[in-house]
């Protein structure tokens, strides 16, 4: 099979043709990043999303960023609350607010909503965490405030148990589990309170508006997820980072299932999180393996979840060897291509796995091409 028979130019017509080739219309279309902070990939993502909105009925966008911070962006996109500068500063985690493509996306979504009655929505689907994690204060107090029934504690008791936020968000806990308060008496009691509040929420659904129900559910799963994450931050066993990685992706998957209720939606995050199989990552002297958010989401949604991985050809001085998947794709006549991954797996026999000089780039795994629906390939990218 000629490699050109597996691919087409990456444009609107190609995106629509790709969607028609899938066994079912996806509720979530994942577009993965092989590396964060590649400006051209952000620009491609924006072009794809605009086409999906204008021609395929998509109305939601989700990004690998703090789900609670994402509320700030969603408020701006829907209502114009705040200014674009404020939203980019307060509405993103991981430094993503500084990315020009993200700013342009938010600006375009707001402009679209000003001219259309059917509004676009914006979601963050990551938890409020880096390698360390935020205090569960925002999620717990917001959920507590939305419930109107006998509660397991007063706001004052909740505040006392939470204590200063910097006890929770201490970055040193990433290196030293003894610094974490995730298994303290206060944290254990907060886990029980969070569980009680989520259970009470289920009894209060009829009295809440649709917006309050959505936000209360977000606060509930975030509070429970954060407290679980902090519990494992305090673990000193060799399984610590495997459990933390798995917990993070489980939180992502729960948020993605909520986004699916607003589908069809485009989801943008790292390939490691959106792929359908187990993720693996070198970490010190061990290799971590855990089920990705995409694998968990795919188990729930089946064919209604589709995944486009991204791959880069030449990045700076890092050029893929010709016998790697990226090397073969570099022979395509287009600078940007949309590739049928399963046909690619048939066309490229026994490729050599790429070893990139850029430790932030995660090359395509040639053994797993048949678990991907498609590949967005950029022949040359600035990083």
N, C-alpha and C positions, 0 to 999 in steps of 0.2 A: 504494500500500500504506500503510495506517495504521501509524504508528510503533509503536503498541501491539501490533501483530501480530508485531513482531520480538522482543518481550521478554516476560519473566515476572518475578514477584517473586523476589528472591534468597533462596531457602530450600532446605531439604533436597530437597523434591519437585522443585524447579527444577533443582538440581544433578544429580539422578538422571535427569531427563528430558533434560538436556543430554548426559550421557554416552551415553544410548540413541540420541541423534541422530547420533553420530559413526560414521564408517564402520568403525571397529574399536575394541576396548577398549584404551585407552592404557596403556602401561607407565609413562609419565611424563605427568602432567598439570601443565603449567606455569601458574602464576598470577602474572602480572606486576604490578609496581609502576610506576605512572606517576610516582611520587615516593616516595623513601625517607621513613621516619619519619612516616607518616600512621597515627595510632593506630587509627582506625576500620577502615582496611583490614587491619591486623593482627588486629583482632577478627573481621572477616568471614572472614579466612583461617582462624582457629582454628575458627570454626563450620563452615566447609566441610570442614576436615580431620576434625573429629569425626564429621560425617555420613559422610564417605568411609570412615572406620574402622569405624563401627558398622553401615553399611548396604551398602557397596560393596567390602568386603574389603581396603581399603588398609592397609598395615602400615609404610610408610616415609614420612619427611618429609625434604626437603632444602632448605637455605636458602643464599642468596648470602653465605656467610661462610667463613672460613679452614677448609679441609678437615682440617688437622691439629688445630686447636683443637676442631673438631667431634667428635673422638674423646673428648674430656672429657665432652661432653654425652651422647654415645651410651653411654658407660660408666655415667653416672648414670642415664639413662633405663632401661637394661637391668638394671643390678645395684644401683643406689642408692649407688654409690661417690661419696664426698664429700658436700657439702651443696649445697642449691639456691643459696645465696649464692655459694659458691665457683665453682660451675659457670657462673653468669651472668657472673662476673668473668673467668674463664679460658677459657670455651668459645666465645666469639664475637669476631669482629673487627668493624671499622668502627663500633664503638660500639653494635652491635645488642644487646649484653647488657643495656643500660639500658632497652630498650623493654619496657613493661609487658606487651604482648601476647606477646612472646617468653618472658618469665618464666612467664606463665600457660600457654603451650603446653608448656613443659618440665615444669612441675608436673603438668599433666594427663596427659602421656605417661607420666611415672613412676607416677602413681596408677593409670593403666590397666594398666600392666605388673605392678603388685603384685597385680592381681585376675585376670589372664589368663595362660594358659600360652604362647600365641602372642604373642611380644613385638614391640612397636613399635621401629623403628630411627630414629635421627637422623643426618643427614649434613650437613656443610658441603660446598658444591661449588665455592667460590672457591679460588683459590690463596692461599698465605700472603703476600699483598702488598696494598699500597695503590697509590699512584702509584709508590712505590719498592717494594722487595721485601725479604723476610726472608733471613737466611742459610740456605743449604741444609743446615746442620749437622744439624738434627733428622731430616730425611728420610734423609740419607746415613748417619748413624751408626746409626739404627734399622734401616735395610735391611741394612747391614753386619752388625749384631748378629744378624739372623735367619738368615743364611746359614752353613752348616756345610760348607765346602769350601775348597780353596785360593783365596784372594782376591787381587785385584790390588794390595792395599796393606794395611798393618797399621793398627789404630786410631790408633796414634801418628802415622803418616804422614798419615792423613786429618786428624787434628787440626792438624798442622803446616801442611798445605795450606790448611785453612779459615781459620786464624788467628783474630783477634778478630772476634766477630760484628758489632760496630759498623762494621767496614769494609764489610760487605755492606748493612746496614740504614740507612746514612746517608741521611737524607731529602733532603739537598742534591743527591743524584744525580738526583732528578726534574728539577731545573733545569739541572744541569751534568753532561753526560756524562763530562767529564774526571775527575770525582770517583769514577766507578764503577770497580770492579776486575773487571768482567765479562769483559774481554778480556786480563786479566793471564795470565802463564805459569801461575800456580797455578789460575786458573779454567779455562784450557784443559785442564790435566791432570785437574782434577776432572770435567770433562765426559766425558773418556774413561773415568775410573773409574766414573762413574754408568752409562754405557752398558754397561761390563763387568759391573757388579753386576746390572743388569736382565737381561742375557743369562744370567748365572749363576742368577738366580732361576728362570728357565724350566726349568733342569735340576734344580732342587731341589723343585719343586712336590709330588712324592709324599710327601716326608718332613714337610711342614708341615701343621699343623691347618688347618681351614677358616678360622678367625679369623686365624691367622698369614698364610695365603695372601692373604687380603683386605687385611690391613694392609701386607704386604710390597709388594703391587701398588700400593697407595696411596703408600707411601714412594717407590717407584721412579719412578712417573710425576710425583710432586711434585718430586723431586730433579732429574730431567731437565728438567722444565718451568721450575723456578726458575733453573737454570743457563742455559737459553736466554733467559729473561727478562733476567737480568743481562747476558748478551752484548749484547742490544739496548739495555740501559740505557747502555752505553758507546758507542753509535753516535751520531755527530754529524751524520748526514745528515738531510735534510728528512723522510725516511720513518720516522724514529725512533718517533714516537708512534703512527703507524699500525701498525707492526710490534709494538709493545708491546701495543696494544689487541687486535690479532689473537691474539697469543700468550696473553694472559690468557683470552680467550674459548675458545681451543683447550684450555687447561687445564680450564676449566669443563666443556666438552663431554666431555672424557675422564672427568672425575669423574661426570658425569651418565650416561654409558653404564654405568659401574660401578653406580650407583644403580639403573639399569633392571634389573639382575640381581636386585634385591630388590623389583621392582615388583609391583603398581602402587604408584606413589609420587606424592605431591604435591610439586611443586617451586615455591619462592617466591623470586623475585628481580626485578630491574628489567626492565621491558619491553624495554629496549635489549639485554639479554642473552638473554632468552627468546624474542623474536620470531623468526619463521621467515625473515626476509629480512636483507639487509645492514643494519647499524647505521650511523648517521651522527651526529656530534656536533661542534658548533662548538668549536674549540680554538685560542685566540689568533687569528691571522690566517689560519688554515686550517680546513677541515672534514675531520674524520677519517672514513673509511669502512672498515668491515671486516665480515667474515662473523661474525654473532653465534653464541653458543653454541647457541641454539635452532635456527638454520639448519643448523649442523653436526650437531647431534643429530637433527634431522628428516631429514637426508640419510641417516643410518644407520638410524633407526627407522621412517621413513615414517609411515604412519597410526597407528603405536603411540606417536607423540608428538603431544599436543594442547596448544594454547596458548590460554589466556584472558588477554587484556590487561585492565588496569584503566584506568579513566578517571574523572576527577573533574569535577563541575560547578562550583559556587561554592566557592572556597577563600579564606577571609578576604574581602578586598575585590575579589578577582579573579573576575568573573562572565563566563561564556562568551557571546559574541555569539550571537544566535538562529540565525544562518545557519551556525554551525559544528556539527560532529558532536556535541560536548558540549552545545551550546545546544539542538539538537533533542532529545537524550536527556533534557535537563532538563524537557521537557514530559511525560515519563512520570509516571504517578500514584504511583509508588513511590519511596521514598527510596533503596532499594537494589534494583537490577535486574540480571538476567542476560539478556544480549542476544545473539541469533544474529547474528554479525557479517556473514555473507554476505547474509542477508536485509536487514540494515541497509544494506549497500552498494547494494542494489537500491532501497531506500526513500528514501535520502537522495541526491538527484541534485545534482551540482555544488556540494558544500558548500565554504565558505571555510575554509582551514586556520586553526586557532586560534593566536593569538600570546598566550602567557600572560605576565602581569606577574611571575609567580613563575618565576625562571630555573631552579629545581630541578624544575619540572613539565614533563614531556614530553607534549604533547598528542597525541591520536590523529592519525595521518596518514590523511586521507580517501582517498588514492589507494591505500592498502594494506589496506583493510578486508577484501578478499577473501583475504588471506593469514592472517587470524586466524580461529580457530574460534568464539570468543565474547568478549564484553566484560562485565566486572564494573563496573557504573556506580554511583558514589556521588553522589547529587544535591548534597549539601553535606558538606564535610569540613573539620575543623580541622587546620591545619598550623602 
